[in-house]
C-alpha cells in the first residue's frame, strides 16, 4: 500500500473510523505479524503481541505525525515494542534478570534503528547489514531484531557494556547512511 494511502487510513483511524481501522489492519497485519514473530518466535505469543499493537494503534492514531518517514515505520515500531515488552515479561516470569539498559529499547518515537528495522525495503536493510563488520551486524540483529539486552550481547561478544553500546550506535549510523544512499 502506498505511503499516502496508509497516512490517510491512520488519519481516519484517529477520528474513530472503524472501517479505516479494518482496512489498515488488512493492509499491514501480515508485515506486523512478521515483526512480532521475528522477536518472539512463537506464533501464538506473536499474535497476542500483534493484538496489543493494534490496540495501541487504535488508541494512539491521533499521535501519528507524518515526518517524511514511511507510516510503516510508526506501525512497525509499535509492533516491535509490543513484542519486546512480551519478551521481557516472559523473561521476568521465569525469573531472569533484565538489565535496566534494555528498558530504554522501546523509544517513544522513530529513531535511526527503528527506521532501519521498520523500512519496508527488507532487501536493502539486509544488504546494508551485510556491509557491516560481521560482529557488528550480528550485534545489531541481536539487539533490534531478537530483543537481546545490551548486557547479554556484551557477554556474548566478550566486550565491555560501553563498547557494545558504541558498536550498536556506530552500526546504526552506518545503516542509516547506507539506507540514505
C-alpha positions as a Markdown table, in Angstrom:
| # | Residue | x | y | z |
|---|---|---|---|---|
| 1 | Unk | 0.0 | 0.0 | 0.0 |
| 2 | Unk | 1.4 | 3.4 | -0.9 |
| 3 | Unk | 2.5 | 6.0 | 1.7 |
| 4 | Unk | -0.3 | 8.5 | 1.2 |
| 5 | Unk | -3.0 | 5.8 | 1.4 |
| 6 | Unk | -1.6 | 4.5 | 4.8 |
| 7 | Unk | -1.3 | 8.0 | 6.1 |
| 8 | Unk | -5.0 | 8.6 | 5.1 |
| 9 | Unk | -6.1 | 5.4 | 6.9 |
| 10 | Unk | -4.2 | 6.4 | 10.0 |
| 11 | Unk | -5.8 | 9.8 | 10.0 |
| 12 | Unk | -9.2 | 8.3 | 9.6 |
| 13 | Unk | -8.5 | 5.8 | 12.4 |
| 14 | Unk | -7.6 | 8.8 | 14.6 |
| 15 | Unk | -11.1 | 10.0 | 14.0 |
| 16 | Unk | -12.5 | 6.7 | 15.2 |
| 17 | Unk | -13.3 | 5.3 | 11.7 |
| 18 | Unk | -13.7 | 1.5 | 12.3 |
| 19 | Unk | -13.8 | 0.8 | 8.5 |
| 20 | Unk | -10.4 | 2.6 | 8.1 |
| 21 | Unk | -9.1 | 0.6 | 11.0 |
| 22 | Unk | -10.2 | -2.6 | 9.4 |
| 23 | Unk | -8.6 | -1.6 | 6.1 |
| 24 | Unk | -5.4 | -0.6 | 7.9 |
| 25 | Unk | -5.3 | -4.0 | 9.6 |
| 26 | Unk | -5.9 | -5.9 | 6.4 |
| 27 | Unk | -3.1 | -3.9 | 4.7 |
| 28 | Unk | -0.5 | -4.2 | 7.4 |
| 29 | Unk | -1.2 | -7.2 | 9.7 |
| 30 | Unk | 1.0 | -9.7 | 7.7 |
| 31 | Unk | 4.1 | -7.5 | 7.9 |
| 32 | Unk | 3.5 | -6.6 | 11.6 |
| 33 | Unk | 3.0 | -10.2 | 12.5 |
| 34 | Unk | 6.3 | -11.0 | 10.8 |
| 35 | Unk | 8.0 | -8.4 | 13.0 |
| 36 | Unk | 6.4 | -9.9 | 16.1 |
| 37 | Unk | 7.4 | -13.4 | 15.0 |
| 38 | Unk | 11.0 | -12.3 | 14.5 |
| 39 | Unk | 11.2 | -11.2 | 18.1 |
| 40 | Unk | 9.1 | -13.8 | 19.8 |
| 41 | Unk | 9.5 | -16.9 | 17.7 |
| 42 | Unk | 6.1 | -18.4 | 18.8 |
| 43 | Unk | 3.1 | -17.7 | 16.6 |
| 44 | Unk | 0.6 | -17.6 | 19.4 |
| 45 | Unk | 2.6 | -15.2 | 21.5 |
| 46 | Unk | 3.3 | -13.1 | 18.4 |
| 47 | Unk | -0.4 | -12.9 | 17.6 |
| 48 | Unk | -1.1 | -11.7 | 21.2 |
| 49 | Unk | 1.6 | -9.0 | 20.8 |
| 50 | Unk | 0.1 | -8.1 | 17.4 |
| 51 | Unk | -3.3 | -7.6 | 19.1 |
| 52 | Unk | -1.7 | -5.4 | 21.7 |
| 53 | Unk | -0.1 | -3.4 | 18.9 |
| 54 | Unk | -3.4 | -2.8 | 17.1 |
| 55 | Unk | -5.0 | -1.7 | 20.4 |
| 56 | Unk | -2.2 | 0.9 | 20.8 |
| 57 | Unk | -2.5 | 1.9 | 17.1 |
| 58 | Unk | -6.3 | 2.4 | 17.6 |
| 59 | Unk | -5.8 | 4.5 | 20.8 |
| 60 | Unk | -2.7 | 6.4 | 19.6 |
| 61 | Unk | -3.5 | 7.1 | 15.9 |
| 62 | Unk | -4.1 | 10.8 | 16.8 |
| 63 | Unk | -0.4 | 11.0 | 17.8 |
| 64 | Unk | 0.9 | 9.8 | 14.5 |
| 65 | Unk | 2.9 | 12.6 | 12.8 |
| 66 | Unk | 3.8 | 12.4 | 9.2 |
| 67 | Unk | 7.5 | 13.2 | 9.3 |
| 68 | Unk | 8.7 | 12.1 | 5.9 |
| 69 | Unk | 9.3 | 8.5 | 7.1 |
| 70 | Unk | 7.0 | 5.7 | 5.9 |
| 71 | Unk | 3.9 | 5.3 | 8.1 |
| 72 | Unk | 5.0 | 1.6 | 8.2 |
| 73 | Unk | 7.9 | 2.9 | 10.3 |
| 74 | Unk | 5.5 | 4.0 | 13.0 |
| 75 | Unk | 3.4 | 0.9 | 12.8 |
| 76 | Unk | 6.3 | -1.5 | 12.9 |
| 77 | Unk | 7.8 | 0.4 | 15.8 |
| 78 | Unk | 4.7 | -0.1 | 17.8 |
| 79 | Unk | 4.5 | -3.8 | 16.9 |
| 80 | Unk | 8.2 | -4.3 | 17.7 |
| 81 | Unk | 7.9 | -2.6 | 21.0 |
| 82 | Unk | 4.9 | -4.7 | 22.0 |
| 83 | Unk | 6.8 | -7.8 | 21.0 |
| 84 | Unk | 9.8 | -6.8 | 23.1 |
| 85 | Unk | 7.5 | -6.0 | 26.0 |
| 86 | Unk | 6.1 | -9.5 | 25.8 |
| 87 | Unk | 9.6 | -11.0 | 25.6 |
| 88 | Unk | 10.7 | -9.1 | 28.7 |
| 89 | Unk | 7.5 | -10.1 | 30.5 |
| 90 | Unk | 8.2 | -13.8 | 29.7 |
| 91 | Unk | 11.8 | -13.5 | 30.9 |
| 92 | Unk | 10.6 | -12.0 | 34.1 |
| 93 | Unk | 8.1 | -14.8 | 34.6 |
| 94 | Unk | 10.9 | -17.3 | 34.5 |
| 95 | Unk | 13.0 | -15.3 | 37.0 |
| 96 | Unk | 15.6 | -13.9 | 34.6 |
| 97 | Unk | 17.1 | -10.5 | 35.5 |
| 98 | Unk | 16.9 | -7.9 | 32.7 |
| 99 | Unk | 19.5 | -5.2 | 32.6 |
| 100 | Unk | 17.9 | -1.8 | 33.1 |
| 101 | Unk | 19.5 | -0.7 | 29.9 |
| 102 | Unk | 17.0 | -2.8 | 28.0 |
| 103 | Unk | 14.2 | -0.8 | 29.5 |
| 104 | Unk | 15.1 | 2.0 | 27.1 |
| 105 | Unk | 14.8 | -0.1 | 24.0 |
| 106 | Unk | 11.1 | 0.9 | 23.4 |
| 107 | Unk | 11.6 | 4.5 | 22.5 |
| 108 | Unk | 8.6 | 6.7 | 22.1 |
| 109 | Unk | 9.4 | 7.9 | 18.6 |
| 110 | Unk | 11.2 | 6.7 | 15.5 |
| 111 | Unk | 15.0 | 6.6 | 15.9 |
| 112 | Unk | 17.6 | 5.5 | 13.3 |
| 113 | Unk | 17.5 | 1.9 | 14.3 |
| 114 | Unk | 13.7 | 1.8 | 14.2 |
| 115 | Unk | 13.7 | 3.5 | 10.8 |
| 116 | Unk | 16.1 | 0.8 | 9.6 |
| 117 | Unk | 14.1 | -2.1 | 11.1 |
| 118 | Unk | 10.8 | -0.6 | 10.1 |
| 119 | Unk | 11.6 | 0.2 | 6.5 |
| 120 | Unk | 9.6 | -1.8 | 4.0 |
| 121 | Unk | 12.7 | -2.4 | 1.9 |
| 122 | Unk | 13.9 | -5.6 | 3.6 |
| 123 | Unk | 16.5 | -6.4 | 0.9 |
| 124 | Unk | 18.1 | -3.0 | 1.2 |
| 125 | Unk | 18.3 | -3.4 | 5.0 |
| 126 | Unk | 19.8 | -6.9 | 4.7 |
| 127 | Unk | 22.3 | -5.6 | 2.2 |
| 128 | Unk | 23.3 | -2.8 | 4.5 |
| 129 | Unk | 23.6 | -5.1 | 7.5 |
| 130 | Unk | 25.8 | -7.4 | 5.4 |
| 131 | Unk | 28.1 | -4.4 | 4.6 |
| 132 | Unk | 28.9 | -4.0 | 8.4 |
| 133 | Unk | 31.7 | -5.9 | 10.0 |
| 134 | Unk | 30.3 | -9.4 | 10.9 |
| 135 | Unk | 30.3 | -9.0 | 14.7 |
| 136 | Unk | 28.7 | -5.5 | 14.4 |
| 137 | Unk | 25.9 | -6.8 | 12.1 |
| 138 | Unk | 25.3 | -9.8 | 14.4 |
| 139 | Unk | 25.1 | -7.5 | 17.4 |
| 140 | Unk | 22.6 | -5.2 | 15.7 |
| 141 | Unk | 20.4 | -8.1 | 14.7 |
| 142 | Unk | 20.5 | -9.4 | 18.2 |
| 143 | Unk | 19.6 | -6.1 | 19.8 |
| 144 | Unk | 17.0 | -4.9 | 17.4 |
| 145 | Unk | 15.5 | -8.0 | 15.8 |
| 146 | Unk | 15.8 | -10.6 | 18.5 |
| 147 | Unk | 15.3 | -8.3 | 21.5 |
| 148 | Unk | 18.6 | -9.3 | 23.3 |
| 149 | Unk | 19.7 | -6.9 | 26.0 |
| 150 | Unk | 22.9 | -4.9 | 25.7 |
| 151 | Unk | 24.4 | -6.7 | 28.6 |
| 152 | Unk | 23.6 | -10.1 | 27.1 |
| 153 | Unk | 25.3 | -9.0 | 23.8 |
| 154 | Unk | 28.3 | -7.6 | 25.7 |
| 155 | Unk | 28.7 | -11.0 | 27.4 |
| 156 | Unk | 28.2 | -12.9 | 24.1 |
| 157 | Unk | 30.9 | -11.0 | 22.3 |
| 158 | Unk | 33.1 | -10.7 | 25.4 |
| 159 | Unk | 33.3 | -6.9 | 25.3 |
| 160 | Unk | 32.5 | -4.3 | 28.0 |
| 161 | Unk | 29.0 | -2.9 | 28.0 |
| 162 | Unk | 30.0 | 0.5 | 26.9 |
| 163 | Unk | 31.9 | -1.0 | 23.9 |
| 164 | Unk | 28.7 | -2.8 | 22.9 |
| 165 | Unk | 26.7 | 0.4 | 23.1 |
| 166 | Unk | 29.3 | 2.1 | 20.9 |
| 167 | Unk | 29.2 | -0.8 | 18.4 |
| 168 | Unk | 25.4 | -0.5 | 18.2 |
| 169 | Unk | 25.4 | 3.3 | 17.9 |
| 170 | Unk | 28.1 | 3.3 | 15.2 |
| 171 | Unk | 26.5 | 0.4 | 13.4 |
| 172 | Unk | 23.1 | 2.2 | 13.3 |
| 173 | Unk | 24.8 | 5.3 | 12.0 |
| 174 | Unk | 26.3 | 3.2 | 9.2 |
| 175 | Unk | 23.0 | 1.6 | 8.5 |
| 176 | Unk | 21.3 | 5.0 | 8.2 |
| 177 | Unk | 24.0 | 6.2 | 5.9 |
| 178 | Unk | 23.6 | 3.1 | 3.7 |
| 179 | Unk | 19.8 | 3.4 | 3.6 |
| 180 | Unk | 20.1 | 7.1 | 2.6 |
| 181 | Unk | 22.2 | 6.2 | -0.5 |
